[in-house]
Amino acid sequence: MPDLTRQEVIKILAVTDGARLGGVDLSGVDLSGLNLSRADLIRANLQGANLTFAYLRRAHLEWANLEGADFSNANMKEVDLKAANMRHAILTGANLTDANLFRTDLEGAILTGVIGFER
């Protein structure tokens, strides 16, 4: 069960720049289209979350659980994904220009049409 709902995340984003959501369970939550730029999501659980069309520029997702999350068409420029679990994540059309993917687990991830990423 997630710690926060979409509506609660929207309220947090409305009052703070670079929201601090590190370690929070947001598994399965619909975060599509939200501006999460510079958000602290370190060690957050976003397993199965919907982040389609989300704006994640310069967000911190180090050591986060992103397994099976949908990042289709998300703007992930300069995002820090160091050691994140992105197994079976959907990244179709996402922009990963200048993203930090050091030790990121992308096993089974869908990378069709990803911008700024080469295997």
Backbone as numpy.savetxt, mean C-alpha at the origin, in Angstrom:
# Nx Ny Nz CAx CAy CAz Cx Cy Cz
-10.34 -9.19 12.14 -11.18 -8.01 12.14 -10.29 -6.76 12.14
-10.51 -5.85 11.18 -9.67 -4.65 11.11 -9.85 -3.73 12.31
-8.78 -2.98 12.61 -8.84 -2.01 13.70 -9.67 -0.78 13.33
-9.66 -0.41 12.04 -10.34 0.79 11.57 -11.17 0.49 10.33
-12.21 1.26 10.13 -13.02 1.17 8.92 -12.54 2.21 7.92
-13.03 2.14 6.70 -12.71 3.14 5.69 -13.07 4.54 6.20
-14.23 4.69 6.79 -14.69 6.00 7.27 -13.76 6.55 8.36
-13.27 5.68 9.24 -12.36 6.13 10.29 -11.02 6.55 9.70
-10.54 5.84 8.69 -9.29 6.22 8.02 -9.47 7.57 7.33
-10.60 7.79 6.68 -10.87 9.07 6.02 -10.85 10.21 7.04
-11.43 10.00 8.22 -11.42 11.03 9.27 -10.00 11.35 9.72
-9.17 10.32 9.87 -7.77 10.52 10.27 -7.03 11.30 9.19
-7.24 10.95 7.93 -6.57 11.64 6.83 -7.01 13.10 6.72
-8.22 13.40 7.14 -8.74 14.76 7.04 -8.07 15.72 8.03
-7.54 15.18 9.12 -6.99 16.06 10.16 -5.47 15.99 10.27
-4.83 15.12 9.48 -3.38 15.00 9.59 -2.76 14.76 8.22
-1.57 15.29 8.04 -0.81 15.05 6.82 0.21 13.97 7.15
0.26 12.93 6.35 1.18 11.83 6.65 0.69 11.02 7.83
-0.52 10.53 7.75 -1.17 9.80 8.85 -0.29 8.71 9.43
-0.35 8.56 10.73 0.41 7.52 11.42 -0.50 6.32 11.69
-0.34 5.32 10.84 -1.16 4.12 10.92 -0.28 2.87 11.04
0.93 3.06 11.51 1.87 1.96 11.66 1.34 0.90 12.60
1.45 -0.37 12.18 1.02 -1.48 13.01 -0.48 -1.71 13.06
-1.25 -0.91 12.38 -2.71 -1.01 12.41 -3.18 -2.13 11.49
-4.23 -2.84 11.91 -4.83 -3.89 11.09 -5.90 -3.27 10.20
-5.60 -3.22 8.90 -6.54 -2.71 7.91 -6.84 -3.80 6.88
-6.74 -5.05 7.32 -6.95 -6.18 6.41 -8.36 -6.15 5.83
-8.42 -6.26 4.50 -9.70 -6.31 3.80 -10.44 -4.99 3.68
-9.87 -3.91 4.18 -10.55 -2.60 4.14 -10.45 -1.98 2.75
-11.52 -1.33 2.33 -11.56 -0.62 1.04 -10.95 0.76 1.22
-9.72 0.92 0.73 -9.02 2.20 0.79 -8.83 2.76 -0.62
-9.63 2.28 -1.54 -9.50 2.70 -2.94 -9.66 4.20 -3.09
-8.78 4.77 -3.91 -8.86 6.18 -4.23 -8.42 7.15 -3.14
-8.01 6.66 -1.99 -7.63 7.56 -0.89 -6.22 8.12 -1.09
-6.00 9.32 -0.55 -4.68 9.93 -0.58 -3.94 9.53 0.69
-3.04 8.57 0.55 -2.24 8.08 1.66 -0.78 8.49 1.51
-0.55 9.59 0.80 0.83 10.03 0.59 1.49 10.33 1.93
2.74 9.90 2.03 3.57 10.07 3.22 3.00 9.40 4.48
2.00 8.55 4.33 1.43 7.86 5.49 2.43 6.87 6.08
2.41 6.75 7.39 3.21 5.77 8.10 2.35 4.52 8.25
2.65 3.51 7.43 1.96 2.23 7.47 2.96 1.11 7.77
4.03 1.48 8.47 5.07 0.51 8.81 4.47 -0.60 9.67
4.73 -1.84 9.24 4.25 -3.04 9.93 2.71 -3.14 9.99
2.02 -2.37 9.16 0.56 -2.46 9.11 0.14 -3.74 8.41
-1.05 -4.21 8.73 -1.61 -5.38 8.07 -2.67 -4.91 7.08
-2.34 -4.99 5.79 -3.25 -4.59 4.72 -3.58 -5.80 3.84
-3.51 -6.97 4.43 -3.78 -8.18 3.67 -5.18 -8.13 3.06
-5.24 -8.31 1.73 -6.51 -8.33 1.02 -7.21 -6.99 0.92
-6.53 -5.91 1.29 -7.14 -4.57 1.22 -7.27 -4.10 -0.23
-8.22 -3.23 -0.48 -8.43 -2.65 -1.80 -7.81 -1.26 -1.82
-6.71 -1.13 -2.55 -6.00 0.15 -2.68 -5.96 0.60 -4.14
-6.96 0.17 -4.92 -6.99 0.58 -6.32 -7.11 2.09 -6.42
-6.35 2.66 -7.33 -6.33 4.10 -7.57 -5.95 4.92 -6.34
-5.35 4.31 -5.34 -4.89 5.05 -4.16 -3.64 5.85 -4.50
-3.44 6.95 -3.79 -2.26 7.79 -3.96 -1.35 7.53 -2.76
-0.27 6.80 -3.01 0.63 6.35 -1.94 2.03 6.94 -2.06
2.17 8.03 -2.77 3.50 8.59 -2.99 4.21 8.86 -1.66
5.43 8.35 -1.58 6.30 8.50 -0.40 5.72 7.89 0.88
4.77 6.99 0.75 4.24 6.29 1.92 5.27 5.30 2.45
5.18 5.00 3.72 6.10 4.07 4.38 5.35 2.78 4.69
5.71 1.73 3.94 5.08 0.42 4.09 6.12 -0.65 4.43
7.19 -0.23 5.08 8.23 -1.18 5.44 7.67 -2.27 6.35
8.03 -3.51 6.06 7.64 -4.69 6.83 6.11 -4.87 6.93
5.37 -4.24 6.05 3.91 -4.37 6.07 3.47 -5.69 5.43
2.32 -6.19 5.87 1.72 -7.37 5.26 0.73 -6.90 4.21
1.10 -7.03 2.95 0.29 -6.58 1.82 -0.15 -7.76 0.96
-0.13 -8.93 1.55 -0.44 -10.15 0.80 -1.86 -10.08 0.23
-1.94 -10.28 -1.09 -3.23 -10.30 -1.77 -3.92 -8.95 -1.89
-3.27 -7.88 -1.49 -3.87 -6.54 -1.61 -3.92 -6.12 -3.07
-4.91 -5.31 -3.42 -5.07 -4.85 -4.80 -4.62 -3.41 -4.92
-3.49 -3.21 -5.61 -2.91 -1.89 -5.86 -3.08 -1.48 -7.32
-4.06 -2.02 -8.01 -4.25 -1.70 -9.43 -4.36 -0.19 -9.63
-3.55 0.31 -10.56 -3.55 1.72 -10.95 -3.24 2.68 -9.80
-2.58 2.19 -8.75 -2.20 3.05 -7.63 -0.93 3.83 -7.99
-0.83 5.05 -7.47 0.38 5.85 -7.61 1.26 5.54 -6.40
2.32 4.78 -6.65 3.21 4.35 -5.58 4.63 4.89 -5.80
4.73 6.06 -6.42 6.04 6.66 -6.65 6.73 6.89 -5.31
8.00 6.50 -5.27 8.86 6.72 -4.11 8.35 6.08 -2.83
7.48 5.09 -2.93 6.98 4.39 -1.75 8.08 3.49 -1.20
8.12 3.33 0.11 9.12 2.47 0.75 8.45 1.15 1.12
8.81 0.09 0.39 8.24 -1.24 0.59 9.29 -2.22 1.11
10.32 -1.70 1.75 11.41 -2.54 2.23 10.88 -3.69 3.09
11.23 -4.91 2.67 10.89 -6.14 3.39 9.38 -6.36 3.56
8.58 -5.75 2.70 7.13 -5.95 2.77 6.74 -7.28 2.15
5.66 -7.87 2.65 5.11 -9.09 2.10 4.06 -8.70 1.06
4.40 -8.84 -0.22 3.47 -8.52 -1.30 3.12 -9.76 -2.10
3.17 -10.92 -1.45 2.82 -12.16 -2.14 1.39 -12.07 -2.65
1.24 -12.42 -3.91 -0.08 -12.47 -4.58 -0.79 -11.11 -4.63
-0.06 -10.03 -4.41 -0.65 -8.69 -4.54 -0.92 -8.40 -6.02
-1.90 -7.58 -6.27 -2.25 -7.18 -7.64 -1.73 -5.76 -7.86
-0.80 -5.62 -8.79 -0.17 -4.33 -9.05 -0.41 -3.87 -10.48
-1.43 -4.37 -11.12 -1.73 -4.05 -12.52 -1.82 -2.54 -12.73
-0.95 -2.01 -13.58 -0.98 -0.59 -13.92 -0.49 0.35 -12.84
0.05 -0.18 -11.74 0.56 0.68 -10.65 1.85 1.37 -11.09
2.11 2.54 -10.51 3.33 3.28 -10.80 4.28 3.11 -9.62
5.37 2.37 -9.85 6.35 2.10 -8.80 7.67 2.83 -9.07
7.62 3.94 -9.78 8.83 4.69 -10.09 9.54 5.09 -8.80
10.82 4.76 -8.74 11.69 5.09 -7.60 11.24 4.49 -6.27
10.46 3.41 -6.31 10.04 2.72 -5.08 11.21 1.91 -4.52
11.26 1.79 -3.21 12.26 0.96 -2.54 11.66 -0.43 -2.37
12.18 -1.40 -3.13 11.68 -2.77 -3.09 12.71 -3.72 -2.50
13.63 -3.19 -1.70 14.69 -4.01 -1.11 14.07 -5.09 -0.22
14.34 -6.35 -0.56 13.84 -7.52 0.17 12.32 -7.63 0.20
11.64 -6.99 -0.71 10.18 -7.12 -0.82 9.85 -8.46 -1.45
8.93 -9.19 -0.86 8.52 -10.50 -1.37 7.38 -10.32 -2.36
7.67 -10.52 -3.64 6.68 -10.35 -4.71 6.26 -11.69 -5.32
6.48 -12.77 -4.59 6.13 -14.10 -5.13 4.63 -14.16 -5.46
4.34 -14.51 -6.71 2.96 -14.65 -7.15 2.23 -13.35 -7.41
2.92 -12.21 -7.26 2.28 -10.91 -7.50 1.99 -10.72 -8.98
0.91 -10.03 -9.27 0.54 -9.72 -10.65 1.12 -8.36 -10.99
2.04 -8.34 -11.95 2.80 -7.14 -12.28 2.53 -6.62 -13.69
1.41 -6.96 -14.26 1.07 -6.57 -15.61 0.96 -5.05 -15.73
1.71 -4.48 -16.66 1.61 -3.05 -16.92 2.14 -2.14 -15.84
2.95 -2.67 -14.94 3.52 -1.84 -13.86 4.51 -0.84 -14.47
4.46 0.38 -14.02 5.34 1.45 -14.49 6.50 1.58 -13.51
7.72 1.72 -14.04 8.89 1.99 -13.21 9.41 0.79 -12.48
9.11 -0.41 -12.97 9.58 -1.62 -12.30 10.08 -2.60 -13.34
11.26 -3.15 -13.09 11.82 -4.18 -13.96 12.28 -5.33 -13.10
11.99 -6.53 -13.58 12.45 -7.72 -12.84 13.88 -8.01 -13.14
